């Protein structure tokens, strides 16, 4: 660990703030996730109500608004601070929930990678070392975007969302409560954490305080597993109620919009939210990909709190698998579309990932002889690609299939790029090595 550890001792702490207990933070995570899912669900429902009841309005595709086929969104959940006299204050709130979302437009896949709030990082502009959640307290969403993206090795985040922990409570209030089936007695009191849970078994209607207690409870035999199951129950109940009940009258619309305005801060524009809601309107919440960044060690700070040291190889594997890499199976080749492509209209970059010097040049010459335009020849990021990959953005998949067919390699596969580009990228693998 860095010598900067001593700099963290009282980093951004109010003199009256009590230590944040990890158990409380773990209980807040489900509420924040539910708030995000449910609020986005309302946007979808609201959009459908408007388009169906008023007029059919053209909704721009996310690709056209963002200029790419995948975006990265930083989602932060802020904590509540309590003084020694039990007064709530919000100054220097930290982001005790940190999630990086990949929204892939062609596949409609949503992938969520959670970052533990206690990861030890270097803050910018000479601020020293701190837990990663201090970035939000130090410089707001802008600094958090920079620090988290740098920590994960991502390009800059496209947008951010900051959620307050009251979002779930207010949303459930706005829709008049939810119906759930409680499987066992729940009794737990935490006066400092402002948490009081007292529920009996059976199917019942829960108000906001009861519902929040239901999803925060984790003191049974199943622990976190049971908590996650209850979280999913509440998500389904909220989304189902938003879909089935009529919340498109003026009173409910005003209440629900008020929930979002009070509890969600974002730089997504209205048109962007509307476009994303429409594009992802049929996403199955159960199919959302989730992962968490691992750590290899914990260290004790000067004030006695634990910080975490990241498992860097593990981080890189998760980021590649769940954020930057393909999030869906490769597209199925379409020979009919490829047959209509004129080779002279297709621009190609060829990269050598085979380990054999000169093979990219040989493949490029082969494609050029068949009429394709070669823009660049170079080396791939590594030299151990087993199979050749032909990559393009979704609008140019036909051109990519034409290039794949011209290579005459049965093992060559198609891949979709997250970046909008008119150029087809060929990564030459070891399947293109000359026969011996």
N, C-alpha and C positions, 0 to 999 in steps of 0.2 A: 504493500500500500504506500501511497505517497506520503512525504513528510508533511504535506498540507493538512493532515488529520487534525492537528491542534487548532486549525483555523475554524473548525466547525463548532467548537464548544458551545458558544452562545449565539450562533449564526441566526440572525433575524428573529430571535425569541423575545416576546414581550416579557417584561419582568413579572407580570402577574399571571402569565399563562401556565397552566398545569401541564405536566408531561402528557403527551398523547399516548394512549394505551393501544397496543397493536390489536387487541381483541376488538376494540371499538371500531377501528379502521376496517377490519375484516367484515364487520357487520354492516358497515356503510356501503360496501361495494355492491351488493345485490340491489340495494335501493337505487343507486346511481345507474346501474345497467338497465334496470326496469324503467327508470324515468326516461332514459334515452330511447329505448325501444318503443315505449308507449307514446312519447311525444312525437316521434317520427311516424308512428302509426296514425296519430291524429292528423298529421299533415296529409297522409295518404287518403284517409277517410274524408277529410275536408275537401281535398282536391276532387275526389270522385263526386261528392255531393254537388259541388259547384258546377262541374262539367256536365253532370247528368241532369241537374235541375234547371240550370240557367242556359248554358250554351256550350257547344263543342268548340273549345278554344285550342288552337295549335300550341302544343307544348314542345319547345326545342329539346333536342336530345342532349344528354349530358356531354357527349363527345363534342357537339358543336359549341356548347357553352365553355367547356374547360379546355378544348383543343387537344385532348388526349383521351385514351381509352381506359385509363385508371387514375384515380386520385387517392391521395393520402390525407386523412383527416385526423387531427389530434383531438382527443376527447379528454377533458379534465374534470374531475369532481372535486369541489372544494370542501374543506372541513369547516366545522363550527368551532370557534374559540370561546372559552368560558374563563372569566376572571375568578380570583379567589373569593369574590363576593357573589359568584354565580350570575354574573352579567354577561350577556352575549356580546361579542365584538367581532368585527370582520377585518380589521386592519392586519396586513401581512398574512392573510389566509394562505395556507399551503394547498397544493393539489394532491390530496391523499388518494386519489384514483387517477391513473395515467394509462390511457389506451391509445394505441395507434391503429386506425382503421384503414384498410384497403378496400375501396369500392371499385370493382371491376365491371365496367359497363357491358362489354360483349357477352360475358358469361353470367352477369347478374349475381356474382358471388360477393359476399361480404366476409372479410376476414378481420379478426380482432386480436391484437397482440397486447397483452397487459405488461406494464413495466412496474415492478415493485417500487414503491415510493422511497424506500431506504437505500436504493442504489447510490454508490459513492461516485461523484463526478466532479470534474473541474468546471466551475462556472466561468462565464466570459468576463472580459474587462477587468481582470485583476481582482475579482470578488473572492477568489480562493476556492477551496474544496468544500463540498456540502452534499447532503442528500439531494437526489434529483428533484424532489418535490419543492425544494427551496427556490428553484428557478422561477416558478410562478409568483411566489411571494416577493422575490427581488425585482422582477421586471415584467410581471404580468404574462399574458398569453404569448406575446411576441418573443420574450426570452425563453419561455417554456418550449415554444416551437423549435427555436434554434438549438437548445440544449438537448431535447429529446431526439430530434432528427440526427444530430451529430453523434449522440450515444448509440443510436441504432444503425448508423451508417446509411440513412435514407436520404434521398433528395429532399429539399425543403418541403414542409407540409403545404398542401394546397389550401386548406381551410382548418379552422379550429372550432370547437364547441366547449364551453365551460358550463357545467351544470352545478346548481346548488343542491344541497341534500334535501331541501324541502320540496323538490319537484314531484316526487312520488306522492307525498302526502296531499299536496294541493291538487294534483291531477285526479286522484281518487275522490277527493272532495267534489271536484267539478263534475264528475260523472255519477255522483250519488252513491259511491261505495261499490264493492264487488262481492261476488258470491264465491266462496271456497269451501272445501271440505277439510276440516281439521282432523287429523288422524289420531292425535293423542293430546292429553292435557299439557298446557304450556304455562309455566309460572316462572317469572324471572323479574327481578328489580335491580336497576342500576341508577341510583339517583344522580350521581355525577354525570353519567352519560345520558340522562333524561330519557331513560328507557324503562318502561313498565309493561310487561307482557303477562296477560292473564286470559287464557282461552281454554274452552272446554271442547272435547271431541264432538264431531258432527258437522254436517253441512250447514252453513250459516252465512248471513250477510254481514260483511265487515265494513266499518267506517274506516277513515283514513288512518287514525292512530292505531287501530287494531290491525289493519293490513300491514302497516309498516313494522309493527311488532312481530307479526307473523313471519315476514321475510327476514327479519334481523335475528330471530331466535336460532340458536345453534347449540343449545345445552341439552341435547338428547343423545341417544346411543349412536345415531348416524353422524352427528357433528356437522361438518361442512357438506357432506353428501346430502343429508336431509335438508340443509339450508338451501342448497342449489335446487333441489326438487321443489321446495316451496317457492323459490324465486320463479321457476318455470311455471308453476301453477298460477301465480299472480300475473305474470306476463300474458299467459293465455286468457285469463279472465278479463284483463284490461282490454287487450286487443279485440277479444270477442265482443265485449260490450260496445266498444267503439264502432265495430262493424255492424252489429245487429240493432242497436238502439238508435233512435233518431236524435242525433246531436247536431243537426244542421240548422236548428232554429236559432234566431238571433241571440237569445239568452245564453244558450250553451256555447255558441261560437265565441261570444264575448268572454265568457268564463275561461274557456280553453285557451284562447289566444292570450288571455291575461296570465295564465299559468306559464306559458312559454316565455312571455316577455319578462316576467319576474324572476324566472329560474334558469333561463338559458341565455348565455351570451355567445354570439357567433358572428363570424364575418361572411357567412353564406348569405347571398342575396335572396330575395323572395323568389326570383326566377330560377335560381339554382336549386333552392329547396323544393320548389314545385316540380322541376325537371327530375331531380333525384327521387322524389316521392313517387312520381309516375313510373319511372324506369324500374324501381325496386318494389312496386306495389304488391307483387305476388311472391316476394321472397319468404321462404319458410324459415321462421326464427330458429327452428331446431337444426337447420342446415348451416347456420352461421359457423364459420371456422373460428376456433379460439385457441390461443396458446399463451404461455407466460414466459418471460425472459428468465433464465435460470441464473443461479449464483453459485460460487464455489466456496465462499468463506464469509464469515461475519467478523467484524472488528468492533471494539468498544471505543466510543468517542470519549472526549475528555469530560462530558457531562453524564457519562454512564449509559447513554443510549446506544443501541446497535446500529451499525451501518453494514451494507452488503457489498461484497466485491463480485463483479459480474463474471460469469462463465463466458468468456469471449468466444471460444469456438461454438458453444451452444447457442449464443446469441446469433452468430452468423448463420448457423443452420436454420434457426427458426425464422429469421428475417428473409432468407432466401426461399424457404418453403411457404411461408404464410403471408408475406408482404410483397416481395419484389419478383418472385418467380411465378410460373404458371399456377393459377388458382383453380383451373378446370382442365379436364382432359383435352388433348390437342384436337383441333377441328378435323372433321372427316374430309379427306380429299374429294373434290368434285371434278371429275374429268371433263364433264360437259362445259363447265365454266372455263376451265383451263384451255380448252380447244378454241375458245373465242378470243383469247388474248393474243395481241400482236407483239412478238418479242421486242421489236424496236421501241415499243412504248414502255418497257420495263427497265428500270434502273436497279443495279445490283451492287451491293458491297460483299466482298468475299473475305472471310477471316479463317485463318489456319488454326484449327484446334486439334490437329492430328498428331503433332510431334514430329512430322516429317517436313523438313525445310523445302520450300518450293512448291508444295502441293496446292496451296491456295492459288498461286499463279497458274498452275496447270488447269485447275478447275475453272478459273476465270477465263482462260483462253478457250476452253471447251464451250462455255456459255456464250462467249463473244462470237464464236464461229456460227452459233445457232441464232444470232441476231440480237441477243440481249446487250444492253448498254452497261458496261462495267464502270462504276464510279470510283471504287477504291479497293485496294488489296492490302491486307495487313494480317496481324496475329490476333487470335482470340484471347480471352482472359486466362485461359489455361490450355494445356496441350494433351489432355487425356479424354477428350470427348470420344465416346465409343461410336456414336452414330451422328451422321450429318443432320443438321437442323436448318430448315428454311423458315425464316421468321418475317412476319409483316404485321401491320396493323389490320384490324378487321375489314376495312373497305378494300384492301388489296390482297385478300386471300386468294382470289382467282389468279392473280399474277404470281403469287407465291407457289401455287400448285403448278402453274406452267413451268416455273423454274425447277421445282422438284422433279417434274416429269422429264425435263430436259437433262437432268443429272443422271438419269437411268440407274439410280441406286434404290433398290427395293427397301432398304432399311432407313432411308432418309425420311424424316418426319416434319410435319408442319407445326409451327408454334405461333401464337399470337403475341405481338408486342404491346406493352402498355403505353408506348409513346406513339403519337400520330406521326407518320412518315410515309412519303411516297416511294421510299427505297426499300427493296427486299434485301434482307440480310441473310447470307449463307455462312454458317459455321461448319467448316469441313471437319468431319470426324474420322476416326480410324477405319471406318467401313469403306472409306475412299482410297485407302492405301493400295498401291499396285500389288497384284497377285505375285507371289514368289514361286 
